[in-house]
């Protein structure tokens, strides 16, 4: 019984000793770590204060930068123009000839917008108009001309893709402003790329929806170029209206004079 008591007492002393040494070493390491962290934080704050930056200001700037970056990543690009077709230009495939494509450009913003074309193939392509200014909700059809190189094997290739690209750019402008191409160079930071258009060739002898739409757009442009038909009365000089009856009467009198001369 006495042996058991001594064993329990000695065990208690050993556990207590181990516990005391473990707690002491842990407390020392935690205290040292806390002291190191506090020292680092203090030196970092002193450096910020020396540079004229407070801790609150640094935190606010960091938070606002993080929030704005996240918000911008989720916001879609705001378009100023609507394009039809949206991302391709369709040309009839006629090797060795200059062919035409068309694209409708509409200003869908609330402000006047300048637009401009660029192409990777300026030697074989050009646009009419190459740029301009559209009022809010105004639209036009631009014509794109391209020379089609004949194939090497002299065989007709349909639905052939081209490496030539077209870029449509936009720029917000003020009202009553004249368009000049230099606007896009002077205000380069405000220019937005609306779309990069690829080139697709279509078989001119095989109808398809894209070719039908292209023909409709080209016909609309040609119709606008024609002068309006004059269905009113003819006007000669200033304010002199000649109707059909008077014109016939003058021809009759002229004929009578000729007959009278012949009879003499």
C-alpha positions as CSV (number, residue, x, y, z in Angstrom):
1,X,0.0,0.0,0.0
2,X,2.8,2.3,0.8
3,X,4.5,1.4,-2.5
4,X,1.4,2.2,-4.4
5,X,1.1,5.6,-2.7
6,X,4.7,6.4,-3.5
7,X,4.3,5.4,-7.1
8,X,1.2,7.6,-7.5
9,X,3.0,10.5,-5.9
10,X,6.1,10.0,-8.1
11,X,3.9,9.7,-11.2
12,X,2.2,12.9,-10.2
13,X,5.5,14.7,-9.8
14,X,6.7,13.4,-13.2
15,X,3.5,14.5,-15.0
16,X,3.5,17.8,-13.2
17,X,7.1,18.3,-14.2
18,X,6.5,17.5,-17.8
19,X,3.4,19.7,-17.9
20,X,5.3,22.5,-16.3
21,X,8.2,22.2,-18.8
22,X,5.8,22.0,-21.8
23,X,3.7,24.9,-20.7
24,X,6.8,27.0,-20.0
25,X,8.3,26.2,-23.4
26,X,5.0,26.8,-25.3
27,X,4.4,30.1,-23.4
28,X,7.9,31.2,-24.2
29,X,7.6,30.5,-27.9
30,X,4.1,32.1,-28.1
31,X,5.4,35.2,-26.3
32,X,8.4,35.4,-28.6
33,X,6.2,35.0,-31.7
34,X,3.8,37.7,-30.4
35,X,6.6,40.0,-29.7
36,X,8.0,39.5,-33.2
37,X,4.6,40.1,-34.9
38,X,4.0,43.2,-32.8
39,X,7.5,44.5,-33.6
40,X,6.9,43.9,-37.4
41,X,3.5,45.6,-37.3
42,X,4.9,48.5,-35.4
43,X,7.8,49.0,-37.8
44,X,5.3,48.7,-40.8
45,X,3.0,51.3,-39.3
46,X,6.0,53.6,-38.6
47,X,7.2,53.2,-42.2
48,X,3.7,54.0,-43.5
49,X,3.5,57.1,-41.3
50,X,6.9,58.2,-42.4
51,X,5.7,57.9,-46.0
52,X,2.6,59.9,-45.2
53,X,0.2,57.0,-45.6
54,X,-2.1,56.1,-42.7
55,X,-3.2,52.6,-42.0
56,X,-6.9,53.4,-42.6
57,X,-6.1,55.2,-45.9
58,X,-4.1,52.2,-47.1
59,X,-6.9,49.8,-46.2
60,X,-9.5,52.0,-47.9
61,X,-7.5,52.3,-51.1
62,X,-6.8,48.6,-51.1
63,X,-10.5,47.7,-50.6
64,X,-11.8,50.2,-53.1
65,X,-9.3,49.0,-55.7
66,X,-10.3,45.4,-55.1
67,X,-14.0,46.2,-55.4
68,X,-13.6,48.3,-58.5
69,X,-11.5,45.6,-60.2
70,X,-14.1,42.9,-59.4
71,X,-16.9,45.1,-60.6
72,X,-15.2,45.9,-63.9
73,X,-14.6,42.2,-64.6
74,X,-18.3,41.5,-64.3
75,X,-19.5,44.5,-66.3
76,X,-20.1,43.8,-70.1
77,X,-18.6,46.1,-72.7
78,X,-21.0,48.8,-73.5
79,X,-21.7,49.0,-77.3
80,X,-22.4,52.2,-79.1
81,X,-23.1,50.6,-82.5
82,X,-25.3,47.8,-83.8
83,X,-23.9,45.9,-86.8
84,X,-25.8,43.8,-89.3
85,X,-24.2,41.3,-90.0
86,X,-22.7,41.2,-86.6
87,X,-19.3,39.6,-87.0
88,X,-18.8,38.7,-90.7
89,X,-18.7,40.3,-94.1
90,X,-20.1,38.2,-96.9
91,X,-18.9,38.5,-100.5
92,X,-19.9,36.7,-103.6
93,X,-17.0,34.6,-104.8
94,X,-16.1,35.8,-108.3
95,X,-12.3,35.2,-108.9
96,X,-10.5,38.0,-110.7
97,X,-13.3,40.5,-110.1
98,X,-14.1,43.3,-107.6
99,X,-17.0,42.2,-105.5
100,X,-19.1,44.1,-102.9
101,X,-20.4,43.4,-99.4
102,X,-22.7,45.5,-97.2
103,X,-23.1,46.2,-93.5
104,X,-25.7,48.2,-91.7
105,X,-24.4,50.4,-88.9
106,X,-26.7,51.9,-86.4
107,X,-26.1,54.2,-83.4
108,X,-27.8,52.6,-80.4
109,X,-26.5,55.2,-77.9
110,X,-28.0,58.4,-76.8
111,X,-25.2,60.6,-78.1
112,X,-23.6,61.2,-81.5
113,X,-21.1,58.6,-82.4
114,X,-18.3,58.6,-84.9
115,X,-17.3,55.3,-86.6
116,X,-14.3,54.3,-88.6
117,X,-13.3,51.3,-90.7
118,X,-9.8,49.7,-90.7
119,X,-8.7,46.6,-92.7
120,X,-5.7,44.4,-92.8
121,X,-5.8,44.3,-96.6
122,X,-5.8,48.0,-97.7
123,X,-4.4,47.1,-101.1
124,X,-7.3,44.9,-102.1
125,X,-10.2,46.5,-100.0
126,X,-11.8,49.8,-99.4
127,X,-15.0,51.1,-97.7
128,X,-17.6,53.7,-98.7
129,X,-17.9,55.6,-96.5
130,X,-14.7,54.8,-94.6
131,X,-16.1,56.7,-91.6
132,X,-18.6,59.2,-90.4
133,X,-20.8,60.5,-87.6
134,X,-24.2,59.0,-86.8
135,X,-26.8,60.8,-84.6
136,X,-28.7,58.8,-82.0
137,X,-30.8,56.0,-83.6
138,X,-29.4,56.9,-87.0
139,X,-28.2,54.2,-89.4
140,X,-26.6,53.7,-92.7
141,X,-25.4,50.9,-95.0
142,X,-21.7,50.9,-95.7
143,X,-20.4,49.2,-98.8
144,X,-17.1,47.3,-98.7
145,X,-15.3,46.6,-102.0
146,X,-12.8,43.7,-102.3
147,X,-10.8,42.3,-105.2
148,X,-10.9,38.5,-105.3
149,X,-7.7,36.9,-106.2
150,X,-8.1,34.0,-108.7
151,X,-7.1,30.5,-107.2
152,X,-3.8,29.0,-108.2
153,X,-5.4,25.9,-109.7
154,X,-8.1,27.8,-111.6
155,X,-10.8,25.9,-109.8
156,X,-13.8,27.6,-108.2
157,X,-13.8,27.4,-104.5
158,X,-17.0,28.3,-102.7
159,X,-17.6,29.3,-99.1
160,X,-13.9,30.2,-98.9
161,X,-12.6,32.1,-95.9
162,X,-10.1,34.9,-96.2
163,X,-7.4,36.1,-93.9
164,X,-8.4,39.7,-94.4
165,X,-10.1,41.3,-91.3
166,X,-12.0,44.5,-90.9
167,X,-12.3,46.5,-87.6
168,X,-15.1,48.8,-86.8
169,X,-14.2,51.5,-84.1
170,X,-16.4,54.0,-82.4
171,X,-15.9,57.3,-80.6
172,X,-18.4,59.5,-78.7
173,X,-18.5,63.0,-80.1
174,X,-20.4,66.2,-79.6
175,X,-23.3,67.5,-81.7
176,X,-22.6,69.6,-84.8
177,X,-19.1,68.2,-85.1
178,X,-17.6,67.5,-88.5
179,X,-16.0,64.1,-89.1
180,X,-12.3,63.9,-89.7
181,X,-10.3,60.7,-89.4
182,X,-7.8,62.4,-87.1
183,X,-10.3,62.3,-84.3
184,X,-9.5,58.7,-83.6
185,X,-5.8,59.5,-83.3
186,X,-6.2,62.6,-81.1
187,X,-8.6,60.8,-78.7
188,X,-7.1,57.4,-78.9
189,X,-7.9,56.6,-75.2
190,X,-11.6,57.1,-75.8
191,X,-11.9,54.9,-78.9
192,X,-13.8,51.6,-78.5
193,X,-13.4,48.6,-80.8
194,X,-17.0,47.6,-81.7
195,X,-16.2,44.4,-83.7
196,X,-13.6,42.6,-85.8
197,X,-15.2,41.3,-88.9
198,X,-14.1,38.3,-90.8
199,X,-14.5,37.6,-94.5
200,X,-16.6,34.8,-95.9
201,X,-17.1,34.1,-99.6
202,X,-20.4,32.8,-100.9
203,X,-21.3,31.0,-104.1
204,X,-23.1,33.6,-106.2
205,X,-25.0,30.8,-108.0
206,X,-26.4,29.1,-104.9
207,X,-29.0,31.1,-103.0
208,X,-28.7,31.3,-99.2
209,X,-30.0,33.6,-96.4
210,X,-26.7,35.5,-96.1
211,X,-26.6,36.2,-99.9
212,X,-30.2,37.2,-100.0
213,X,-29.7,39.7,-97.2
214,X,-26.6,41.1,-99.0
215,X,-28.6,41.6,-102.2
216,X,-31.3,43.4,-100.3
217,X,-28.9,45.8,-98.7
218,X,-27.1,46.5,-101.9
219,X,-30.5,47.1,-103.6
220,X,-31.4,49.5,-100.9
221,X,-28.2,51.5,-101.4
222,X,-28.8,51.7,-105.1
223,X,-32.4,52.8,-104.6
224,X,-31.2,55.7,-102.4
225,X,-28.7,56.8,-105.1
226,X,-31.4,57.2,-107.7
227,X,-32.9,60.7,-108.1
228,X,-36.6,60.8,-107.1
229,X,-39.0,60.6,-110.0
230,X,-40.6,64.0,-110.9
231,X,-44.4,63.4,-111.2
232,X,-45.3,67.1,-111.0
233,X,-45.7,69.6,-113.8
234,X,-42.7,70.7,-115.9
235,X,-41.1,74.0,-114.9
236,X,-39.2,76.0,-117.4
237,X,-37.4,79.1,-116.2
238,X,-38.6,80.7,-113.0
239,X,-42.2,80.0,-112.1
240,X,-43.4,79.3,-115.7
241,X,-45.6,76.2,-115.6
242,X,-46.3,74.6,-119.0
243,X,-49.1,72.1,-119.0
244,X,-49.9,69.6,-121.6
245,X,-52.6,71.7,-123.3
246,X,-50.4,74.7,-123.7
247,X,-47.5,72.6,-125.1
248,X,-49.8,71.1,-127.7
249,X,-51.2,74.6,-128.6
250,X,-47.7,75.9,-129.2
251,X,-46.8,73.0,-131.4
252,X,-50.0,73.6,-133.4
253,X,-49.3,77.3,-133.9
254,X,-45.7,76.5,-134.9
255,X,-47.1,74.0,-137.5
256,X,-49.5,76.6,-138.9
257,X,-46.7,79.1,-139.3
258,X,-44.6,76.5,-141.3
259,X,-47.6,75.8,-143.5
260,X,-48.2,79.5,-144.2
261,X,-44.6,79.9,-145.3
262,X,-44.8,76.9,-147.6
263,X,-48.0,78.2,-149.2
264,X,-46.4,81.6,-150.0
